[in-house]
């Protein structure tokens, strides 16, 4: 009866005539009582419309809250009307909810068998109000793949609800509606994005807990590792272990073999990209589709797979970081011997991590993270960023400069979400993260005197926790090493101080920044320039390029005079009237 006005327009008009009151809803409890008079007890009708009864609890019938019963408006959920009309449902997916396909069987999941058995039993129970919490990597950690497989095992389809979008748009009130509509479709709802809730936002966390508690069916929450789920005690937890290089190699081998793709060294591919099974499947499928039917069956696809993985990772990093396209080489880097030795040790730590941790077993005895993190501190122009670039070039890794203006957000919790995306993508793709002027993000915690101080300290606390579990490579540069929080310094693998160059180093810098095939007019006294002008490497590079353009404009070859004029111009531009001071 409640659905009838939505199915047949003539009945909606008849209901209005029976109500005989333009201020009454089309259908309410009192109208049902009148229609069923003599056949159904009015108290039985009232009980069926109580909040804890199946029709209302499962969201089939909505009872409006703007008027008291029995004159509160009654309506059937639009999804139920579509089902009654036998309309297709897939064309009417709710915004923020999407289906997750099944790509693995239960036997193919790399999950502890005992934990898997508990989850399957909980979802299979007839009266289950199971709350399953899957924790792993925040991005591409396999959580969706596992949840979709478990849903299929229980005879359901997995529907993912994007809680991050609802939080961002301040529409958390719609979370319960999305969950109910998933259940009405017969889907198992998966809530994602709850990690965007600020760690001290108890109000929002409790609202989510209430929604989860009130949902009348099973559901799944996907969270990062070590996150505290906003769920009442009694949930079933499934913590996904990180995949080893050997496990990733096995999966690459299986996927590539199934698609007839060949690579030079599958172990090297698995070591370079620490990605999960889902992304491996997607990248291989894209490369296979791009080859076409006429491709050579034995042709190697290493380059195509590299490009495919990097595109997926760039989609994560590209929102808050910029890939450095032109990398420096060691011929451009002039460092004191002790600093150079430390840099070579840093490179060695990165290059041989797999041997030391996996082959030699140090991973089993180390309680700290496997990441390699370094702080480069020193004055402007002393070569900090150039050394980071040369390290990436030497190791054949991508270098991403993190744009702190895009990472830091005015919205509570969004900065942490951006940072999580950066760290996860860097771990997946073995890219090097470069935090230039890191003191603006890794600054010392301050005494809390306002909400701004409180949220700034929350961001620092998040970074401290993330550094403990970080398995990638990150380089921080700063002109003011004392501004970095001491807790960060304790967690760093290396701390290098880049000194201001002395006379001998400045002469080497001049030689490094003047190409050998540069046409010259007479001898250039670079030792004299190094002795008379105290400039850091960045200014020497600028002056060398400036002198070349001066010579080109005059249709001449480079001379000592061009270099002198370029140096004086550099001093003038930063407000120095004399050229005898320090330019850094």
C-alpha positions as CSV (number, residue, x, y, z in Angstrom):
1,X,0.0,0.0,0.0
2,X,2.8,2.4,0.8
3,X,4.5,1.7,-2.6
4,X,1.2,2.0,-4.6
5,X,1.2,5.8,-5.1
6,X,4.8,5.6,-6.5
7,X,3.8,2.8,-8.9
8,X,0.4,4.1,-10.2
9,X,-0.3,7.8,-10.5
10,X,-4.1,7.3,-10.4
11,X,-3.7,5.7,-6.9
12,X,-1.7,8.7,-5.7
13,X,-4.6,10.9,-6.7
14,X,-7.1,8.6,-5.0
15,X,-5.0,8.6,-1.8
16,X,-5.2,12.4,-1.8
17,X,-8.9,12.3,-2.1
18,X,-9.2,9.9,0.8
19,X,-6.9,12.0,3.0
20,X,-9.1,15.1,2.2
21,X,-6.4,17.4,3.6
22,X,-3.9,19.2,1.4
23,X,-1.5,19.4,4.3
24,X,-1.3,15.7,4.8
25,X,1.2,13.5,3.1
26,X,0.1,11.3,0.2
27,X,0.5,8.3,2.5
28,X,0.7,8.1,6.3
29,X,0.0,5.6,9.1
30,X,-3.5,6.9,9.7
31,X,-4.4,6.4,6.0
32,X,-3.2,2.8,6.2
33,X,-5.4,2.2,9.2
34,X,-8.4,3.5,7.3
35,X,-7.7,1.4,4.3
36,X,-7.2,-1.8,6.4
37,X,-10.1,-1.1,8.8
38,X,-11.8,-4.4,9.8
39,X,-9.0,-6.5,8.3
40,X,-5.8,-5.5,10.2
41,X,-5.5,-4.3,13.7
42,X,-4.3,-0.7,13.8
43,X,-1.8,-1.6,16.6
44,X,-0.2,-4.3,14.3
45,X,0.2,-1.6,11.6
46,X,1.8,0.7,14.1
47,X,4.2,-2.0,15.3
48,X,5.4,-2.7,11.8
49,X,6.4,0.9,11.3
50,X,8.4,1.1,14.5
51,X,12.1,2.0,14.0
52,X,13.4,-1.4,15.2
53,X,11.2,-3.4,12.9
54,X,12.5,-4.9,9.6
55,X,10.7,-2.6,7.1
56,X,12.1,0.6,8.7
57,X,15.4,-0.9,10.0
58,X,16.4,-2.1,6.6
59,X,15.4,1.1,4.9
60,X,12.6,-0.4,2.8
61,X,10.1,2.2,4.3
62,X,11.1,5.7,5.3
63,X,9.1,7.4,8.1
64,X,9.4,11.2,8.0
65,X,10.6,12.9,11.1
66,X,9.0,16.3,10.5
67,X,5.5,15.2,11.9
68,X,4.4,12.9,14.7
69,X,2.9,9.5,14.0
70,X,0.3,8.6,12.8
71,X,0.5,11.6,10.4
72,X,4.2,11.2,9.6
73,X,4.7,10.7,5.8
74,X,5.5,7.2,4.7
75,X,7.5,6.4,1.6
76,X,9.2,3.4,0.0
77,X,12.8,3.8,-0.9
78,X,13.2,4.7,-4.6
79,X,15.4,1.6,-5.0
80,X,12.6,-0.6,-3.9
81,X,10.2,1.0,-6.4
82,X,12.7,0.3,-9.2
83,X,12.8,-3.4,-8.0
84,X,9.0,-3.5,-8.0
85,X,8.9,-2.0,-11.5
86,X,11.7,-4.4,-12.6
87,X,13.8,-1.5,-13.8
88,X,17.5,-2.1,-14.3
89,X,19.6,-1.0,-11.3
90,X,23.2,-0.7,-12.6
91,X,22.3,2.6,-14.4
92,X,21.3,4.1,-11.1
93,X,24.3,3.6,-8.9
94,X,24.5,6.1,-6.0
95,X,27.1,8.7,-6.3
96,X,30.1,7.7,-4.1
97,X,29.2,4.0,-4.3
98,X,30.7,1.6,-6.8
99,X,30.9,-2.1,-7.5
100,X,34.2,-3.9,-6.9
101,X,34.8,-6.8,-9.3
102,X,36.1,-10.2,-8.1
103,X,39.6,-10.9,-9.5
104,X,40.8,-13.7,-7.2
105,X,39.5,-16.9,-5.7
106,X,39.6,-17.7,-2.0
107,X,42.5,-20.1,-2.5
108,X,44.5,-17.4,-4.3
109,X,44.4,-14.9,-1.5
110,X,47.7,-14.4,0.3
111,X,46.1,-14.2,3.8
112,X,46.7,-16.3,6.9
113,X,44.3,-19.2,6.6
114,X,43.1,-19.1,10.3
115,X,42.1,-15.5,10.0
116,X,40.4,-16.2,6.7
117,X,38.4,-19.0,8.1
118,X,37.1,-16.7,10.9
119,X,36.0,-14.1,8.4
120,X,34.2,-16.6,6.1
121,X,32.4,-18.1,9.1
122,X,31.3,-14.6,10.3
123,X,29.9,-13.6,6.9
124,X,28.2,-16.9,6.3
125,X,26.1,-16.9,9.6
126,X,22.4,-16.5,8.8
127,X,21.8,-13.9,11.5
128,X,25.1,-12.2,11.0
129,X,25.6,-8.6,11.9
130,X,29.3,-9.1,11.1
131,X,31.6,-6.2,11.2
132,X,34.8,-7.0,9.3
133,X,37.8,-4.7,9.5
134,X,40.5,-5.2,6.9
135,X,43.7,-3.4,7.6
136,X,46.7,-3.0,5.3
137,X,48.3,-0.5,3.0
138,X,46.1,2.6,2.6
139,X,46.4,2.4,-1.2
140,X,46.7,-0.7,-3.4
141,X,47.2,-2.9,-0.4
142,X,44.9,-5.7,-1.6
143,X,42.0,-4.8,0.8
144,X,39.5,-4.4,-1.9
145,X,40.5,-7.6,-3.7
146,X,40.2,-9.6,-0.4
147,X,36.8,-8.0,0.5
148,X,35.4,-8.7,-3.0
149,X,36.5,-12.3,-2.9
150,X,35.0,-12.7,0.6
151,X,31.7,-11.1,-0.5
152,X,31.5,-13.5,-3.5
153,X,32.1,-16.4,-1.1
154,X,29.1,-15.3,0.9
155,X,27.0,-15.0,-2.3
156,X,27.2,-11.2,-2.4
157,X,28.6,-8.4,-4.6
158,X,30.9,-5.8,-2.9
159,X,29.8,-2.2,-3.0
160,X,32.4,0.4,-1.9
161,X,31.1,3.5,-0.2
162,X,33.5,6.5,-0.4
163,X,33.3,7.9,3.1
164,X,36.2,10.3,2.3
165,X,34.0,12.1,-0.2
166,X,31.1,12.4,2.3
167,X,33.5,13.7,4.9
168,X,35.0,16.2,2.5
169,X,31.6,17.5,1.4
170,X,30.3,17.4,5.0
171,X,27.6,15.0,4.1
172,X,28.3,12.2,6.6
173,X,24.5,12.0,7.2
174,X,24.3,10.2,3.9
175,X,26.6,7.3,5.0
176,X,23.8,5.3,6.5
177,X,21.6,5.8,3.4
178,X,24.4,4.5,1.2
179,X,24.8,1.4,3.4
180,X,21.1,0.7,3.4
181,X,20.9,0.9,-0.3
182,X,23.8,-1.4,-0.7
183,X,22.0,-3.9,1.5
184,X,18.7,-3.5,-0.4
185,X,20.6,-4.4,-3.6
186,X,22.0,-7.5,-1.9
187,X,25.5,-6.0,-1.9
188,X,28.0,-6.3,1.0
189,X,28.9,-2.7,1.8
190,X,32.6,-1.7,2.1
191,X,33.3,1.6,3.8
192,X,36.5,3.3,2.6
193,X,38.2,6.6,3.4
194,X,37.7,6.7,7.2
195,X,41.4,7.4,7.7
196,X,40.6,11.0,6.7
197,X,39.0,11.6,10.0
198,X,41.3,13.7,12.2
199,X,42.9,11.7,14.9
200,X,41.3,13.9,17.7
201,X,37.9,14.4,16.1
202,X,35.9,12.4,18.6
203,X,32.6,13.8,17.4
204,X,32.9,12.6,13.8
205,X,34.4,9.3,14.9
206,X,31.4,8.7,17.2
207,X,28.9,9.6,14.5
208,X,30.5,6.9,12.2
209,X,30.4,4.4,15.1
210,X,26.7,5.1,15.5
211,X,26.0,4.6,11.8
212,X,28.0,1.3,11.8
213,X,26.2,0.2,14.9
214,X,22.7,0.9,13.5
215,X,23.3,-0.8,10.1
216,X,21.2,-4.0,10.2
217,X,23.4,-6.2,8.1
218,X,27.1,-7.2,7.7
219,X,29.6,-4.7,6.4
220,X,33.3,-4.3,5.9
221,X,35.6,-1.4,6.8
222,X,39.0,-0.9,5.0
223,X,41.6,1.0,7.0
224,X,45.3,1.6,6.9
225,X,47.6,-0.6,9.0
226,X,47.6,0.2,12.8
227,X,44.4,2.3,12.5
228,X,41.8,2.2,15.2
229,X,38.4,1.3,13.7
230,X,35.3,3.3,14.7
231,X,33.4,0.1,15.5
232,X,32.1,-1.4,18.8
233,X,34.1,-4.3,20.2
234,X,33.3,-7.7,18.7
235,X,34.4,-7.0,15.1
236,X,36.5,-9.5,13.1
237,X,39.9,-8.1,12.2
238,X,41.9,-9.2,9.1
239,X,45.4,-7.7,9.0
240,X,46.9,-8.1,5.5
241,X,50.7,-8.8,5.6
242,X,53.0,-7.0,3.3
243,X,54.0,-9.0,0.3
244,X,57.7,-10.1,0.0
245,X,59.7,-9.8,-3.1
246,X,59.4,-13.5,-3.7
247,X,55.6,-13.4,-3.4
248,X,55.4,-10.5,-5.8
249,X,57.7,-12.3,-8.2
250,X,55.5,-15.4,-8.1
251,X,52.4,-13.3,-8.8
252,X,54.1,-11.5,-11.7
253,X,55.2,-14.8,-13.1
254,X,51.7,-16.2,-12.9
255,X,50.0,-13.2,-14.4
256,X,52.6,-12.7,-17.2
257,X,52.5,-16.5,-18.0
258,X,48.7,-16.4,-18.3
259,X,48.8,-13.5,-20.7
260,X,51.8,-14.7,-22.7
261,X,54.0,-11.7,-21.7
262,X,57.8,-12.0,-21.3
263,X,60.2,-9.9,-19.2
264,X,64.0,-10.0,-18.8
265,X,64.1,-10.6,-15.0
266,X,60.8,-11.0,-13.1
267,X,62.7,-10.9,-9.7
268,X,64.1,-7.5,-10.6
269,X,60.6,-6.3,-11.6
270,X,59.2,-7.5,-8.3
271,X,62.0,-5.8,-6.3
272,X,61.5,-2.5,-8.1
273,X,57.8,-2.2,-7.6
274,X,56.2,-3.1,-4.2
275,X,52.7,-3.2,-5.6
276,X,49.8,-5.5,-4.7
277,X,48.1,-8.2,-6.7
278,X,45.3,-6.0,-7.9
279,X,47.6,-3.4,-9.5
280,X,49.8,-6.2,-11.0
281,X,46.7,-7.6,-12.7
282,X,45.6,-4.2,-14.1
283,X,49.0,-3.2,-15.5
284,X,49.5,-6.6,-17.2
285,X,46.0,-6.4,-18.7
286,X,46.7,-2.9,-20.0
287,X,50.0,-3.9,-21.6
288,X,48.4,-7.1,-23.1
289,X,45.6,-5.0,-24.6
290,X,47.9,-2.4,-26.0
291,X,50.1,-5.1,-27.7
292,X,47.3,-6.3,-30.0
293,X,46.9,-9.6,-31.7
294,X,49.8,-9.1,-34.1
295,X,52.5,-8.7,-31.4
296,X,55.5,-10.9,-31.3
297,X,54.8,-13.6,-28.7
298,X,58.4,-13.6,-27.4
299,X,59.0,-9.8,-27.3
300,X,60.0,-8.4,-23.9
301,X,57.6,-5.9,-22.4
302,X,59.8,-4.6,-19.5
303,X,59.5,-1.0,-20.8
304,X,55.8,-1.2,-21.2
305,X,55.3,-2.7,-17.7
306,X,57.5,0.0,-16.2
307,X,55.6,2.7,-17.9
308,X,52.3,1.2,-16.9
309,X,53.2,1.0,-13.2
310,X,54.7,4.5,-13.2
311,X,51.5,5.9,-14.7
312,X,49.4,4.4,-11.9
313,X,51.8,5.7,-9.3
314,X,52.1,9.1,-10.9
315,X,48.3,9.4,-10.6
316,X,48.7,9.1,-6.9
317,X,51.9,11.2,-6.5
318,X,51.0,13.7,-9.2
319,X,48.3,15.4,-7.1
320,X,50.8,16.6,-4.5
321,X,54.3,16.1,-6.1
322,X,56.1,16.9,-9.3
323,X,58.4,14.4,-11.1
324,X,61.8,15.9,-11.8
325,X,62.5,15.3,-15.4
326,X,66.1,16.4,-15.8
327,X,68.4,14.7,-13.3
328,X,71.9,15.7,-12.4
329,X,75.0,13.5,-12.8
330,X,78.1,13.2,-10.6
331,X,80.2,15.3,-12.9
332,X,78.1,18.3,-11.8
333,X,78.5,17.6,-8.1
334,X,81.5,18.9,-6.1
335,X,81.6,17.8,-2.5
336,X,84.1,17.5,0.3
337,X,85.5,13.9,0.6
338,X,83.8,13.2,3.9
339,X,80.3,14.3,2.6
340,X,80.9,12.4,-0.6
341,X,81.7,9.2,1.5
342,X,78.4,9.6,3.4
343,X,76.5,10.1,0.1
344,X,78.0,6.9,-1.3
345,X,77.1,5.0,1.9
346,X,73.5,6.3,1.4
347,X,73.4,5.0,-2.1
348,X,74.8,1.7,-1.0
349,X,72.0,1.4,1.7
350,X,69.4,1.9,-1.0
351,X,71.1,-0.4,-3.5
352,X,71.6,-3.4,-1.2
353,X,68.5,-3.3,1.0
354,X,67.0,-6.4,-0.5
355,X,70.2,-8.5,0.1
356,X,70.6,-7.3,3.7
357,X,67.0,-7.4,4.8
358,X,65.6,-10.3,2.8
359,X,68.5,-12.6,2.0
360,X,70.6,-12.0,5.1
361,X,67.6,-12.0,7.5
362,X,68.0,-8.5,9.1
363,X,64.3,-7.9,8.5
364,X,63.5,-10.5,11.2
365,X,65.6,-8.8,13.9
366,X,65.0,-5.1,13.1
367,X,62.2,-3.4,14.9
368,X,62.6,-0.1,13.0
369,X,61.4,0.5,9.4
370,X,63.3,-0.5,6.3
371,X,63.1,2.9,4.8
372,X,66.1,5.1,3.9
373,X,65.6,8.7,5.0
374,X,68.2,11.5,4.9
375,X,68.3,15.1,6.0
376,X,70.5,17.4,3.9
377,X,71.1,20.6,5.8
378,X,73.2,23.6,4.8
379,X,73.0,27.1,3.3
380,X,71.2,27.9,0.0
381,X,73.1,26.8,-3.1
382,X,75.4,24.3,-1.4
383,X,74.2,21.4,-3.6
384,X,71.6,19.7,-1.5
385,X,68.9,19.4,-4.2
386,X,71.5,18.6,-6.9
387,X,72.9,15.7,-4.8
388,X,69.4,14.3,-4.4
389,X,68.9,14.5,-8.1
390,X,72.2,12.7,-8.8
391,X,71.4,9.9,-6.4
392,X,68.1,9.3,-8.2
393,X,70.0,9.3,-11.5
394,X,72.6,6.9,-10.3
395,X,70.0,4.4,-9.0
396,X,67.7,4.7,-12.0
397,X,64.8,5.8,-9.8
398,X,62.2,8.5,-10.3
399,X,62.6,11.7,-8.2
400,X,59.4,13.4,-7.0
401,X,59.6,16.9,-5.5
402,X,56.8,17.2,-2.9
403,X,54.8,20.4,-3.3
404,X,54.1,21.4,0.3
405,X,51.5,24.0,-0.8
406,X,49.4,21.1,-2.3
407,X,50.1,18.7,0.6
408,X,49.0,21.0,3.4
409,X,45.2,21.6,3.5
410,X,43.0,23.8,5.5
411,X,40.6,20.9,5.9
412,X,41.0,18.8,9.0
413,X,42.5,15.4,8.2
414,X,43.2,16.1,4.5
415,X,46.8,16.9,5.0
416,X,47.3,13.5,6.6
417,X,45.5,11.9,3.7
418,X,47.7,13.6,1.2
419,X,50.8,12.6,3.0
420,X,49.6,9.0,3.2
421,X,49.1,9.0,-0.6
422,X,52.6,10.3,-1.1
423,X,54.3,7.8,1.2
424,X,52.3,4.8,-0.1
425,X,53.0,5.6,-3.8
426,X,56.7,6.2,-3.1
427,X,56.9,2.8,-1.4
428,X,55.0,1.1,-4.2
429,X,57.2,2.5,-7.0
430,X,60.5,2.9,-5.2
431,X,60.5,6.5,-6.2
432,X,62.6,9.0,-4.1
433,X,60.6,11.7,-2.3
434,X,62.3,15.1,-2.1
435,X,61.0,17.5,0.6
436,X,62.6,20.8,-0.3
437,X,62.5,23.3,2.6
438,X,61.3,20.6,4.8
439,X,61.3,22.7,8.0
440,X,57.9,24.1,6.9
441,X,56.4,20.6,7.3
442,X,58.7,18.8,9.8
443,X,59.0,21.7,12.2
444,X,59.2,21.4,15.9
445,X,56.0,20.9,17.8
446,X,54.8,24.0,19.6
447,X,52.9,24.7,22.8
448,X,49.2,24.4,22.0
449,X,47.7,27.9,22.3
450,X,45.1,27.7,19.5
451,X,43.4,25.2,17.2
452,X,46.0,26.0,14.5
453,X,48.8,24.8,16.9
454,X,46.8,21.7,17.8
455,X,46.2,20.6,14.1
456,X,49.8,21.5,13.2
457,X,51.0,19.2,16.0
458,X,48.7,16.5,14.8
459,X,50.3,16.6,11.4
460,X,53.8,16.3,12.9
461,X,52.6,13.4,15.1
462,X,51.2,11.6,12.0
463,X,54.5,12.1,10.2
464,X,56.4,10.7,13.1
465,X,54.2,7.5,13.1
466,X,54.5,7.2,9.3
467,X,58.3,7.5,9.4
468,X,58.4,4.5,11.8
469,X,56.7,2.3,9.2
470,X,58.1,3.9,6.0
471,X,59.8,1.5,3.7
472,X,60.6,3.9,0.8
473,X,63.3,6.5,0.2
474,X,62.9,10.2,1.3
475,X,65.3,13.1,1.3
476,X,64.6,16.2,3.3
477,X,66.5,19.5,2.6
478,X,66.6,22.5,4.8
479,X,68.6,25.7,5.2
480,X,67.9,25.6,8.9
481,X,68.6,22.2,10.5
482,X,67.7,23.5,14.0
483,X,64.1,24.0,12.9
484,X,63.5,20.3,12.3
485,X,61.7,18.5,15.2
486,X,64.4,16.4,17.1
487,X,62.0,13.4,17.0
488,X,62.4,13.4,13.2
489,X,66.1,13.6,13.4
490,X,66.3,10.5,15.6
491,X,64.3,8.6,12.9
492,X,66.5,9.6,10.0
493,X,69.0,7.2,8.5
494,X,71.5,9.9,7.5
495,X,72.0,13.5,8.5
496,X,74.5,15.4,6.3
497,X,75.6,19.0,6.6
498,X,76.7,20.6,3.3
499,X,79.3,23.3,4.1
500,X,79.8,26.5,2.3
501,X,82.5,25.9,-0.5
502,X,86.0,27.0,0.2
503,X,88.3,28.5,-2.5
504,X,89.4,25.1,-3.9
505,X,85.9,23.8,-4.1
506,X,84.6,27.0,-5.7
507,X,87.2,26.6,-8.5
508,X,86.1,23.0,-9.1
509,X,82.5,24.3,-9.2
510,X,83.4,26.9,-11.8
511,X,85.0,24.1,-13.9
512,X,82.0,21.8,-13.5
513,X,79.5,24.5,-14.7
514,X,81.5,25.6,-17.8
515,X,81.0,22.9,-20.5
516,X,84.2,21.7,-22.3
517,X,82.9,22.6,-25.7
518,X,82.1,26.1,-24.7
519,X,84.0,28.6,-27.0
520,X,86.3,30.7,-25.0
521,X,88.3,33.9,-25.6
522,X,91.7,33.5,-24.1
523,X,92.4,31.7,-20.7
524,X,89.9,31.9,-17.9
525,X,91.3,32.5,-14.5
526,X,88.8,30.4,-12.5
527,X,91.1,30.2,-9.5
528,X,91.1,34.0,-9.2
529,X,87.3,34.1,-9.4
530,X,87.0,31.4,-6.7
531,X,89.4,33.4,-4.4
532,X,87.8,36.8,-4.9
533,X,84.1,36.0,-5.0
534,X,82.7,33.9,-2.2
535,X,79.7,32.3,-3.9
536,X,77.8,29.1,-3.2
537,X,77.4,26.5,-6.0
538,X,73.9,27.7,-6.9
539,X,75.1,31.2,-7.6
540,X,78.2,30.0,-9.5
541,X,75.9,28.0,-11.7
542,X,73.7,31.0,-12.3
543,X,76.7,33.3,-13.1
544,X,78.2,30.8,-15.5
545,X,74.9,30.6,-17.5
546,X,74.4,34.3,-17.3
547,X,77.9,34.9,-18.7
548,X,77.2,32.5,-21.6
549,X,74.1,34.5,-22.6
550,X,76.0,37.8,-22.3
551,X,78.6,36.4,-24.8
552,X,75.9,35.0,-27.1
553,X,74.1,38.4,-27.2
554,X,77.4,40.1,-28.3
555,X,78.1,37.3,-30.9
556,X,81.4,36.7,-29.1
557,X,83.1,33.8,-27.3
558,X,83.1,33.6,-23.5
559,X,85.8,35.7,-21.8
560,X,86.9,36.6,-18.3
561,X,85.1,39.9,-18.6
562,X,81.8,38.1,-19.3
563,X,82.2,36.1,-16.1
564,X,83.1,39.2,-14.0
565,X,80.0,41.1,-15.3
566,X,77.8,38.1,-14.6
567,X,79.1,37.8,-11.1
568,X,78.5,41.5,-10.4
569,X,75.0,41.2,-11.7
570,X,74.3,38.3,-9.3
571,X,75.5,40.4,-6.4
572,X,73.4,43.4,-7.4
573,X,70.2,41.3,-7.8
574,X,70.2,40.2,-4.2
575,X,70.8,43.8,-3.0
576,X,74.6,43.7,-2.3
577,X,76.3,47.0,-3.3
578,X,79.8,45.5,-3.1
579,X,80.9,42.2,-4.6
580,X,83.2,41.3,-1.7
581,X,80.7,39.7,0.6
582,X,79.3,36.2,0.7
583,X,76.8,35.2,-1.9
584,X,74.7,32.3,-0.5
